[in-house]
Amino acid sequence: MGHDPFDKDQHLHTKLEQYHVDIPDFPMKPSKWERFINLLASPAKDPLDSIISTSNGILLLKLAPIMGTAALALIQVLLFL
């Protein structure tokens, strides 16, 4: 594994030696601020996705506010009688 295959070809070896790349030093671990920004920028999961995916779920989603309003109205009528 320690054998360099480019040592055999002198022309290729000299061409590779001509290029020097300076790699900038950057932190490998993101800062707390960057992690917080990534958390805010990540897409959120839709909580109603499992309900909306079925036809019964769409019906439930349409009827839930009506039933809730009727229940609140019934509670107010019963409390003030």
Secondary structure, DSSP 8 states (H G I E B T S, - for coil): ----GGGS-HHHHHHHHH---------SS--HHHHHHHHHHS----TTHHHHTSHHHHHHHHHHHHHHHHHHHHHHHHHT-
